[in-house]
Amino acid sequence: MQDIIDKVSELSEQNLYSCYQCGKCSGGCPSVSEMDLLPNQVIRLLQLGMPDDASNANTMWICASCFTCTVRCPKGVDIAKVMEALRQISLRKNVDYVEVREISAKEISILPQIALVSNFRKQTA
Amino acid sequence: MKYALFLGCTAPTKARNYELSTRRVAEAIGIELIDLPEFECCGFPVKSVHYESFILIAARNLIAAEDAGLNICVLCSACAGTLVEVSRYLASNDKARQKVLSKLGKEDGKYGFAQNIKVKHLIRILHEDLGSEKISSKIKRKLSGITVAPHYGCHYLKPSDIYDNYDDSENPHSLDELIEITAAKSIDYLEKEHCCGAGVLAINEDIALSIAQKKLDSVKVSGADAIVLMCPFCGAMYDENQKRIGTKFQTSYNLPVLYYPQLLGLALGINRKLLGFNLNKVKADSLLERIETKSMQNEQCKFSS
């Protein structure tokens, strides 16, 4: 377990233990209502050595990288970067695989390129 | 004033009205925009897959601009965030810089990244480098009587430390000030600084659309005639997906979505056809007619007095 937490710290270059659970990140998050766990709860689970519980929640995928939490954190923790690190670790496990060829022309015409790429990076790796 | 224009991938394919109006407006207010053939994807889409490739792709663009001796003007907020972040990272991290330069076959010592060139979003250039006085002197048609809701999006000002703390990410004002130059009224509304939701669009469409819906609702309540924004990704949410959001939530918005250069272009007296209004998904015709009728009345007033 400690390995994964070290990996998150290394990839995100953040000290997870500086978070003191004030909850400002969750207070400002625009997509918090859709999340299984609040952003500060994810950090707390990592602090407690429970990375699986943190990764099984949909929180990191619902994070839109808007950086509101990053800007507001009084302890200077870049929470968006922590979410990014969790995504990086998770996508290498190859879950929720999407077959690119099966995406319909209509969907391709509606979605902006970066949205498609963000889907690929989550679900085809 | 000369900049290399960085279009990114979304603006020239999904938001050509943004690109068209930017080019017209730049011409009218005296910003020379140079197209560099080396410019390609900014690197943002691969950030969470392979960080080194992300740095490498962004560096390649930055090197092209440095070779040309030009600062970069960026249209898309995500591209701006990427290029600013990487240019600062490579300027301060010798090891990473040497590695990137050797991979790209360039010699170290020649490139300084953030030390030599500046990467700025178009809106920041208009607000900071050109300034309201210079733009005001070019205004030919006042858009008074029009009320618009500014949408800043996320990556234009956040994370604030990479943007030298320019403007205030919690209470931004640069776009409001630029709007008021045209004499249109810029209004405050609930969730003004909120995200458009596009980042979640391909992961979970329902959530993305409901995030966008909240903001559309707030703008509707505020009584604004249009939303004004500055990122093609936000445009995809509010303009391209507006009808879908309306259908999904059983309502209708019919709220025109203008890129800031389109609004400024109208105030500079540029013909609407040249500003790409035909490419707006939510048609702005009735708003444009109101503006045109009003300016004709003003002309007549001037003539008769």
Boltz contact constraints between the chains, C-beta under 6 A:
constraints:
  - contact:
      token1: [A, 30]
      token2: [B, 194]
      max_distance: 6.0
  - contact:
      token1: [A, 30]
      token2: [B, 195]
      max_distance: 6.0
  - contact:
      token1: [A, 30]
      token2: [B, 211]
      max_distance: 6.0
  - contact:
      token1: [A, 31]
      token2: [B, 211]
      max_distance: 6.0
  - contact:
      token1: [A, 34]
      token2: [B, 207]
      max_distance: 6.0
  - contact:
      token1: [A, 61]
      token2: [B, 203]
      max_distance: 6.0
  - contact:
      token1: [A, 62]
      token2: [B, 200]
      max_distance: 6.0
  - contact:
      token1: [A, 64]
      token2: [B, 195]
      max_distance: 6.0
  - contact:
      token1: [A, 64]
      token2: [B, 199]
      max_distance: 6.0
  - contact:
      token1: [A, 64]
      token2: [B, 200]
      max_distance: 6.0
  - contact:
      token1: [A, 65]
      token2: [B, 199]
      max_distance: 6.0
  - contact:
      token1: [A, 66]
      token2: [B, 154]
      max_distance: 6.0
  - contact:
      token1: [A, 66]
      token2: [B, 195]
      max_distance: 6.0
  - contact:
      token1: [A, 67]
      token2: [B, 154]
      max_distance: 6.0
  - contact:
      token1: [A, 67]
      token2: [B, 158]
      max_distance: 6.0
  - contact:
      token1: [A, 67]
      token2: [B, 159]
      max_distance: 6.0
  - contact:
      token1: [A, 70]
      token2: [B, 159]
      max_distance: 6.0
  - contact:
      token1: [A, 71]
      token2: [B, 158]
      max_distance: 6.0
  - contact:
      token1: [A, 71]
      token2: [B, 159]
      max_distance: 6.0
  - contact:
      token1: [A, 71]
      token2: [B, 160]
      max_distance: 6.0
  - contact:
      token1: [A, 71]
      token2: [B, 169]
      max_distance: 6.0
  - contact:
      token1: [A, 84]
      token2: [B, 48]
      max_distance: 6.0
  - contact:
      token1: [A, 87]
      token2: [B, 48]
      max_distance: 6.0
  - contact:
      token1: [A, 88]
      token2: [B, 48]
      max_distance: 6.0
  - contact:
      token1: [A, 111]
      token2: [B, 202]
      max_distance: 6.0
  - contact:
      token1: [A, 112]
      token2: [B, 10]
      max_distance: 6.0
  - contact:
      token1: [A, 112]
      token2: [B, 14]
      max_distance: 6.0
  - contact:
      token1: [A, 112]
      token2: [B, 236]
      max_distance: 6.0
  - contact:
      token1: [A, 113]
      token2: [B, 9]
      max_distance: 6.0
  - contact:
      token1: [A, 114]
      token2: [B, 45]
      max_distance: 6.0
  - contact:
      token1: [A, 115]
      token2: [B, 201]
      max_distance: 6.0
  - contact:
      token1: [A, 115]
      token2: [B, 202]
      max_distance: 6.0
  - contact:
      token1: [A, 116]
      token2: [B, 202]
      max_distance: 6.0
  - contact:
      token1: [A, 117]
      token2: [B, 45]
      max_distance: 6.0
  - contact:
      token1: [A, 118]
      token2: [B, 202]
      max_distance: 6.0
  - contact:
      token1: [A, 119]
      token2: [B, 202]
      max_distance: 6.0
  - contact:
      token1: [A, 121]
      token2: [B, 48]
      max_distance: 6.0
  - contact:
      token1: [A, 121]
      token2: [B, 49]
      max_distance: 6.0
  - contact:
      token1: [A, 122]
      token2: [B, 203]
      max_distance: 6.0
